Amino acid sequence: MTSNLDLASAREFVLRQKVRMVANEYTIESANGTLLAYAKQKVMALKERVRFFSDSTKSIEVFSFQARNVMDMTSKCDVFDGHGTQIGFFSKDFGKSMLRSTWHLECASGHYQGQESSQAIALIRRFADVALPYDFAFKDAQGNPAFHIERKMTLRDSYKVTIMDPSIDGRVVAALAVALDTLQQR
């Protein structure tokens, strides 16, 4: 069994999505393939809430995120540990995201901002109905690289997450990675 702290201290993991009729399923695995968390997200929910569990039996909730409002264009979401204590927050910067998606993440270690690394891919994604790989590079308030989320080109959505700043809680970054998949307009 996986503990809540495994993902909190993870520095590299892979997020994979399986599309189902009524829900999206996600697995988060370490670089060596060990399951760190499992999530099931209801499709077409008015107020986004995603719960992450230690495995697919869904017996132990390890963390979650929930939208603050119904259908919020800034996608403001709080991240909670398995006991319901808030451990972070993320939101989309709607104004800056018109041409290049920009997100903010806050947790105990600080405030981070990230945006799509390629302006060209960002523009193509807005004007062409085509699935493209993309990535987000996040930096701390001093401009230092903090973490990176890269969408891979596969049949189903797959993201490689690399956390360079060891003080960042991996659960908050994992929640944001799922949000990029569910809330990011393609």
Contacts in CASP RR format, 6 or more apart in sequence:
PFRMAT RR
TARGET T0000
AUTHOR 0000-0000-0000
METHOD contacts of the structure
MODEL  1
MTSNLDLASAREFVLRQKVRMVANEYTIESANGTLLAYAKQKVMALKERV
RFFSDSTKSIEVFSFQARNVMDMTSKCDVFDGHGTQIGFFSKDFGKSMLR
STWHLECASGHYQGQESSQAIALIRRFADVALPYDFAFKDAQGNPAFHIE
RKMTLRDSYKVTIMDPSIDGRVVAALAVALDTLQQR
1 54 0 8 1.000
1 55 0 8 1.000
1 60 0 8 1.000
2 34 0 8 1.000
2 35 0 8 1.000
2 36 0 8 1.000
2 37 0 8 1.000
2 54 0 8 1.000
2 55 0 8 1.000
2 62 0 8 1.000
3 54 0 8 1.000
3 62 0 8 1.000
4 54 0 8 1.000
4 62 0 8 1.000
4 63 0 8 1.000
4 81 0 8 1.000
4 82 0 8 1.000
4 171 0 8 1.000
6 30 0 8 1.000
6 34 0 8 1.000
6 36 0 8 1.000
7 13 0 8 1.000
7 28 0 8 1.000
7 36 0 8 1.000
7 37 0 8 1.000
7 62 0 8 1.000
7 63 0 8 1.000
7 170 0 8 1.000
7 171 0 8 1.000
7 174 0 8 1.000
8 169 0 8 1.000
8 170 0 8 1.000
8 171 0 8 1.000
9 170 0 8 1.000
10 30 0 8 1.000
10 36 0 8 1.000
10 163 0 8 1.000
10 170 0 8 1.000
11 162 0 8 1.000
11 163 0 8 1.000
11 164 0 8 1.000
11 166 0 8 1.000
12 30 0 8 1.000
12 31 0 8 1.000
12 160 0 8 1.000
12 161 0 8 1.000
12 162 0 8 1.000
12 163 0 8 1.000
13 28 0 8 1.000
13 29 0 8 1.000
13 30 0 8 1.000
13 31 0 8 1.000
13 36 0 8 1.000
13 161 0 8 1.000
13 170 0 8 1.000
13 174 0 8 1.000
14 28 0 8 1.000
14 29 0 8 1.000
14 31 0 8 1.000
14 33 0 8 1.000
14 158 0 8 1.000
14 159 0 8 1.000
14 160 0 8 1.000
14 161 0 8 1.000
15 26 0 8 1.000
15 27 0 8 1.000
15 28 0 8 1.000
15 158 0 8 1.000
15 159 0 8 1.000
15 161 0 8 1.000
15 174 0 8 1.000
15 177 0 8 1.000
15 178 0 8 1.000
15 181 0 8 1.000
16 26 0 8 1.000
16 27 0 8 1.000
16 29 0 8 1.000
16 156 0 8 1.000
16 157 0 8 1.000
16 158 0 8 1.000
16 159 0 8 1.000
17 24 0 8 1.000
17 25 0 8 1.000
17 26 0 8 1.000
17 156 0 8 1.000
17 157 0 8 1.000
17 158 0 8 1.000
17 181 0 8 1.000
18 24 0 8 1.000
18 25 0 8 1.000
18 26 0 8 1.000
18 27 0 8 1.000
18 156 0 8 1.000
19 156 0 8 1.000
21 43 0 8 1.000
22 42 0 8 1.000
22 43 0 8 1.000
23 40 0 8 1.000
23 41 0 8 1.000
23 42 0 8 1.000
23 43 0 8 1.000
24 40 0 8 1.000
24 41 0 8 1.000
24 43 0 8 1.000
24 181 0 8 1.000
24 182 0 8 1.000
25 38 0 8 1.000
25 39 0 8 1.000
25 40 0 8 1.000
25 41 0 8 1.000
26 37 0 8 1.000
26 38 0 8 1.000
26 39 0 8 1.000
26 40 0 8 1.000
26 41 0 8 1.000
26 50 0 8 1.000
26 52 0 8 1.000
26 178 0 8 1.000
26 181 0 8 1.000
27 35 0 8 1.000
27 37 0 8 1.000
27 38 0 8 1.000
28 35 0 8 1.000
28 36 0 8 1.000
28 37 0 8 1.000
28 38 0 8 1.000
28 39 0 8 1.000
28 52 0 8 1.000
28 174 0 8 1.000
29 35 0 8 1.000
29 36 0 8 1.000
30 36 0 8 1.000
35 55 0 8 1.000
36 174 0 8 1.000
37 52 0 8 1.000
37 53 0 8 1.000
37 54 0 8 1.000
37 62 0 8 1.000
37 63 0 8 1.000
37 171 0 8 1.000
37 174 0 8 1.000
38 52 0 8 1.000
38 53 0 8 1.000
38 54 0 8 1.000
38 55 0 8 1.000
38 56 0 8 1.000
38 58 0 8 1.000
39 50 0 8 1.000
39 51 0 8 1.000
39 52 0 8 1.000
39 53 0 8 1.000
39 178 0 8 1.000
40 51 0 8 1.000
40 58 0 8 1.000
41 48 0 8 1.000
41 50 0 8 1.000
41 178 0 8 1.000
41 182 0 8 1.000
46 70 0 8 1.000
46 71 0 8 1.000
47 66 0 8 1.000
47 67 0 8 1.000
47 69 0 8 1.000
47 70 0 8 1.000
48 65 0 8 1.000
48 66 0 8 1.000
48 67 0 8 1.000
48 75 0 8 1.000
48 77 0 8 1.000
48 179 0 8 1.000
48 182 0 8 1.000
48 183 0 8 1.000
49 64 0 8 1.000
49 65 0 8 1.000
49 66 0 8 1.000
49 67 0 8 1.000
50 64 0 8 1.000
50 65 0 8 1.000
50 66 0 8 1.000
50 175 0 8 1.000
50 178 0 8 1.000
50 179 0 8 1.000
50 182 0 8 1.000
51 58 0 8 1.000
51 61 0 8 1.000
51 64 0 8 1.000
52 61 0 8 1.000
52 62 0 8 1.000
52 63 0 8 1.000
52 64 0 8 1.000
52 171 0 8 1.000
52 174 0 8 1.000
52 175 0 8 1.000
53 59 0 8 1.000
53 60 0 8 1.000
53 61 0 8 1.000
53 62 0 8 1.000
54 60 0 8 1.000
54 62 0 8 1.000
61 82 0 8 1.000
62 81 0 8 1.000
62 82 0 8 1.000
62 171 0 8 1.000
63 79 0 8 1.000
63 80 0 8 1.000
63 81 0 8 1.000
63 82 0 8 1.000
63 87 0 8 1.000
63 171 0 8 1.000
63 174 0 8 1.000
63 175 0 8 1.000
64 79 0 8 1.000
64 80 0 8 1.000
64 82 0 8 1.000
64 84 0 8 1.000
64 175 0 8 1.000
65 77 0 8 1.000
65 78 0 8 1.000
65 79 0 8 1.000
65 80 0 8 1.000
65 90 0 8 1.000
65 175 0 8 1.000
65 178 0 8 1.000
65 179 0 8 1.000
66 77 0 8 1.000
66 78 0 8 1.000
66 80 0 8 1.000
67 75 0 8 1.000
67 76 0 8 1.000
67 77 0 8 1.000
68 76 0 8 1.000
68 77 0 8 1.000
68 78 0 8 1.000
69 76 0 8 1.000
73 92 0 8 1.000
73 94 0 8 1.000
74 91 0 8 1.000
74 92 0 8 1.000
74 93 0 8 1.000
74 94 0 8 1.000
75 90 0 8 1.000
75 91 0 8 1.000
75 92 0 8 1.000
75 179 0 8 1.000
75 183 0 8 1.000
76 89 0 8 1.000
76 90 0 8 1.000
76 91 0 8 1.000
77 89 0 8 1.000
77 90 0 8 1.000
77 91 0 8 1.000
77 175 0 8 1.000
77 179 0 8 1.000
78 86 0 8 1.000
78 88 0 8 1.000
78 89 0 8 1.000
79 86 0 8 1.000
79 87 0 8 1.000
79 88 0 8 1.000
79 89 0 8 1.000
79 90 0 8 1.000
79 107 0 8 1.000
79 171 0 8 1.000
79 172 0 8 1.000
79 175 0 8 1.000
80 86 0 8 1.000
80 87 0 8 1.000
81 87 0 8 1.000
81 171 0 8 1.000
87 107 0 8 1.000
87 108 0 8 1.000
87 169 0 8 1.000
87 171 0 8 1.000
87 172 0 8 1.000
88 105 0 8 1.000
88 106 0 8 1.000
88 107 0 8 1.000
88 108 0 8 1.000
88 169 0 8 1.000
88 172 0 8 1.000
89 105 0 8 1.000
89 106 0 8 1.000
89 107 0 8 1.000
90 103 0 8 1.000
90 104 0 8 1.000
90 105 0 8 1.000
90 106 0 8 1.000
90 172 0 8 1.000
90 175 0 8 1.000
90 176 0 8 1.000
90 179 0 8 1.000
91 103 0 8 1.000
91 104 0 8 1.000
92 101 0 8 1.000
92 102 0 8 1.000
92 103 0 8 1.000
92 104 0 8 1.000
92 183 0 8 1.000
93 102 0 8 1.000
93 103 0 8 1.000
93 104 0 8 1.000
93 113 0 8 1.000
95 102 0 8 1.000
96 102 0 8 1.000
96 115 0 8 1.000
99 119 0 8 1.000
99 122 0 8 1.000
99 123 0 8 1.000
99 126 0 8 1.000
100 115 0 8 1.000
100 116 0 8 1.000
100 119 0 8 1.000
100 122 0 8 1.000
100 123 0 8 1.000
101 115 0 8 1.000
101 116 0 8 1.000
101 122 0 8 1.000
101 136 0 8 1.000
101 184 0 8 1.000
102 113 0 8 1.000
102 114 0 8 1.000
102 115 0 8 1.000
102 116 0 8 1.000
103 113 0 8 1.000
103 114 0 8 1.000
103 115 0 8 1.000
103 136 0 8 1.000
103 138 0 8 1.000
103 176 0 8 1.000
103 180 0 8 1.000
104 111 0 8 1.000
104 112 0 8 1.000
104 113 0 8 1.000
104 114 0 8 1.000
105 111 0 8 1.000
105 112 0 8 1.000
105 113 0 8 1.000
105 114 0 8 1.000
105 138 0 8 1.000
105 172 0 8 1.000
105 173 0 8 1.000
105 176 0 8 1.000
106 112 0 8 1.000
107 168 0 8 1.000
107 169 0 8 1.000
107 172 0 8 1.000
108 167 0 8 1.000
108 169 0 8 1.000
109 165 0 8 1.000
109 167 0 8 1.000
109 168 0 8 1.000
109 169 0 8 1.000
110 140 0 8 1.000
110 141 0 8 1.000
111 140 0 8 1.000
111 141 0 8 1.000
112 138 0 8 1.000
112 139 0 8 1.000
112 140 0 8 1.000
112 141 0 8 1.000
112 146 0 8 1.000
112 147 0 8 1.000
112 168 0 8 1.000
113 138 0 8 1.000
113 139 0 8 1.000
114 136 0 8 1.000
114 137 0 8 1.000
114 138 0 8 1.000
114 139 0 8 1.000
115 136 0 8 1.000
115 137 0 8 1.000
116 122 0 8 1.000
116 134 0 8 1.000
116 135 0 8 1.000
116 136 0 8 1.000
117 134 0 8 1.000
117 135 0 8 1.000
117 136 0 8 1.000
117 137 0 8 1.000
118 134 0 8 1.000
118 135 0 8 1.000
121 132 0 8 1.000
121 133 0 8 1.000
121 134 0 8 1.000
122 134 0 8 1.000
124 130 0 8 1.000
124 132 0 8 1.000
125 132 0 8 1.000
125 134 0 8 1.000
125 186 0 8 1.000
131 153 0 8 1.000
131 186 0 8 1.000
132 153 0 8 1.000
133 150 0 8 1.000
133 151 0 8 1.000
133 152 0 8 1.000
133 153 0 8 1.000
134 150 0 8 1.000
134 151 0 8 1.000
135 148 0 8 1.000
135 149 0 8 1.000
135 150 0 8 1.000
135 151 0 8 1.000
136 148 0 8 1.000
136 149 0 8 1.000
136 150 0 8 1.000
136 180 0 8 1.000
137 145 0 8 1.000
137 148 0 8 1.000
138 145 0 8 1.000
138 146 0 8 1.000
138 147 0 8 1.000
138 148 0 8 1.000
138 149 0 8 1.000
139 145 0 8 1.000
139 146 0 8 1.000
140 146 0 8 1.000
140 165 0 8 1.000
144 165 0 8 1.000
145 164 0 8 1.000
145 165 0 8 1.000
146 163 0 8 1.000
146 164 0 8 1.000
146 165 0 8 1.000
146 168 0 8 1.000
147 161 0 8 1.000
147 162 0 8 1.000
147 163 0 8 1.000
147 164 0 8 1.000
147 165 0 8 1.000
147 168 0 8 1.000
147 173 0 8 1.000
148 161 0 8 1.000
148 162 0 8 1.000
148 164 0 8 1.000
149 159 0 8 1.000
149 160 0 8 1.000
149 161 0 8 1.000
149 173 0 8 1.000
149 176 0 8 1.000
149 177 0 8 1.000
149 180 0 8 1.000
150 159 0 8 1.000
150 160 0 8 1.000
150 161 0 8 1.000
150 162 0 8 1.000
151 157 0 8 1.000
151 158 0 8 1.000
151 159 0 8 1.000
151 180 0 8 1.000
151 181 0 8 1.000
152 158 0 8 1.000
152 159 0 8 1.000
152 160 0 8 1.000
157 181 0 8 1.000
159 177 0 8 1.000
159 180 0 8 1.000
159 181 0 8 1.000
161 173 0 8 1.000
161 174 0 8 1.000
161 177 0 8 1.000
163 170 0 8 1.000
163 173 0 8 1.000
END
